[in-house]
Amino acid sequence: MSQAVSLSRDFARLSAIEKVNLAALVLGVGAMCVRLWPEWTGNPDLSHGLLMPAVFLVLLFESRSHGTERHLPVGFRMTSSVLGLLAGGLLALLAAGLYAAAVDWSHALVGLSLSVSLVFFLTAALVVYSTEKIGFLNFNWTALVAIGLWLLSTPLPPGTYMRLTLTLQLWVSELVLRSLHTLGIPAIRHGNIIELANAAVGVEEACSGVRSLLSCIFAGFLFSATLVRRPGARALLIILAGPLALVMNFLRSLVLTLLANSGINISGTWHDATGFAVLGLTAAMLGGLALLLERGRKIAPATNEPVAPSKPNSTSSWALSGSLVVAAALVFIFVQNTRSSVRRDTPGPDLLTLLPTSVPGWQVKTTNLYEFRGILQTNYLAQRQYLKGSGSELEEITLYVAYWPAGQVPVSQVASHTPDACLPGSGWTVLPVAQPRQQLLVNNRTLFDAEYRLFKSGNYPQHVWFWHLYDGRPISYRDPYSASELLKIAWRYGFRRAGDQFFVRLSSNRPWSDIQGEQVVADFFAQLRPLGL
């Protein structure tokens, strides 16, 4: 009997409540695809997510046709597992709504929470539909991978992504530098920048290896579910996927650096071609390893013999149905209260007017930030540097403001480019501070608490204070990447609609006690007061 006929036969055996639950889960998966589609098409690190809908369906079908035929006994343990999974799904969905209330639906933590919720619900459904009384699915590795891969098709939280990217950037650049020295090529490294005799090569975020790492781990799990059947071989394939991706990305970075050292322009064609080549070659190597591990092993298809009509476990089936209804209600409530406001099409502000143009006794330099527009995804950038004195008496203050109209970029995009993420990659060392949040006083006015960081390049210090304004109010988190802090925002401020965003930064080689009385500082914050700071 063909698998399509078998699937149709088994679906017809399901009770009415089981069919309704299945239809609701299909709608949930479809809604998740719609939610993640902009990430899959706009974020190169998640381009493998475009395959996820097809991979999910193929793996579920594969779990029925060639996976281990395993059905779970109905009892207290099974029912308790289902109830626990459903509770986890509802809690994750509640967290997604609270994150959306705090920092908009577009934030990466919202997408991750929704994916976790979906995984909980799908796992609960897998348990229900793979029981001996229903037997519609098999509880096996292939089905579990089909569900778990949703987590690898979701954006990483900003903090995790920043730390992972920075670690990989510095690791790759250090290994490339050592390799160059081994080959007798002179080079020095400043953060993620490698300076050669005739060129400088930067290991940017796109070259850090995050893309190949996520894609290869995705492929490792996929091949373990489709091409390998022995548990030991599956574990080996998954364990090797990450290191293989990192090694191949290192080789790519080394090749590009050697090409740059030979005077070849590596931007554009060379950069993109080597990236796609590494992804394709690494996936092919993983696939070849999977076939090698299963060489000579015959895979017997699942029988899926006809069984008696379904006798649903009423507790689990109705618990699944009730939880799906509650989940739909939660989504409706949060969407109604957090949907984006009407986008304002008025021209953006002239940010340079916020920065003092001239200050007695100070030299003023306006910085051209055109090259950062693509990375930051905004045309509204302004920075001015104010200098006074010289040598050991030099006093330097830098003022920076960036703006994003409502709906232009997610909050997580702005939060991912804080000084914590950008300065270490440019050769600055982060120094520990006793108080990462400081309450500043300007002209007898207490400012909203600032995030404070201290960096050092050689013997030159840089004190940095910054604020992230969203919809006219500062985001009051102690850690811009902390999930728990974002939940506190939602709990404190309630629902929030999408609004415009400002990022404000003041940096100086002097501590706040030395610069708080300067006129340039007073004028700057007087201009920012109408913006909410």
Secondary structure as GFF3:
##gff-version 3
##sequence-region A 1 533
A	DSSP	alpha_helix	3	13	.	.	.	ID=ss1
A	DSSP	alpha_helix	16	42	.	.	.	ID=ss2
A	DSSP	three_ten_helix	44	51	.	.	.	ID=ss3
A	DSSP	alpha_helix	52	65	.	.	.	ID=ss4
A	DSSP	alpha_helix	76	103	.	.	.	ID=ss5
A	DSSP	alpha_helix	108	129	.	.	.	ID=ss6
A	DSSP	alpha_helix	141	148	.	.	.	ID=ss7
A	DSSP	three_ten_helix	149	153	.	.	.	ID=ss8
A	DSSP	alpha_helix	158	182	.	.	.	ID=ss9
A	DSSP	beta_strand	188	190	.	.	.	ID=ss10
A	DSSP	beta_strand	193	195	.	.	.	ID=ss11
A	DSSP	beta_strand	200	202	.	.	.	ID=ss12
A	DSSP	three_ten_helix	205	207	.	.	.	ID=ss13
A	DSSP	alpha_helix	210	226	.	.	.	ID=ss14
A	DSSP	alpha_helix	231	261	.	.	.	ID=ss15
A	DSSP	alpha_helix	269	293	.	.	.	ID=ss16
A	DSSP	alpha_helix	314	338	.	.	.	ID=ss17
A	DSSP	three_ten_helix	351	354	.	.	.	ID=ss18
A	DSSP	beta_strand	363	367	.	.	.	ID=ss19
A	DSSP	three_ten_helix	370	372	.	.	.	ID=ss20
A	DSSP	alpha_helix	373	376	.	.	.	ID=ss21
A	DSSP	beta_strand	380	388	.	.	.	ID=ss22
A	DSSP	three_ten_helix	391	393	.	.	.	ID=ss23
A	DSSP	beta_strand	395	404	.	.	.	ID=ss24
A	DSSP	alpha_helix	411	415	.	.	.	ID=ss25
A	DSSP	alpha_helix	419	422	.	.	.	ID=ss26
A	DSSP	three_ten_helix	424	426	.	.	.	ID=ss27
A	DSSP	beta_strand	429	431	.	.	.	ID=ss28
A	DSSP	beta_strand	437	438	.	.	.	ID=ss29
A	DSSP	beta_strand	441	442	.	.	.	ID=ss30
A	DSSP	beta_strand	445	446	.	.	.	ID=ss31
A	DSSP	beta_strand	450	457	.	.	.	ID=ss32
A	DSSP	beta_strand	460	470	.	.	.	ID=ss33
A	DSSP	beta_strand	473	474	.	.	.	ID=ss34
A	DSSP	alpha_helix	483	493	.	.	.	ID=ss35
A	DSSP	beta_strand	501	508	.	.	.	ID=ss36
A	DSSP	alpha_helix	512	515	.	.	.	ID=ss37
A	DSSP	alpha_helix	519	528	.	.	.	ID=ss38
A	DSSP	three_ten_helix	529	531	.	.	.	ID=ss39
###
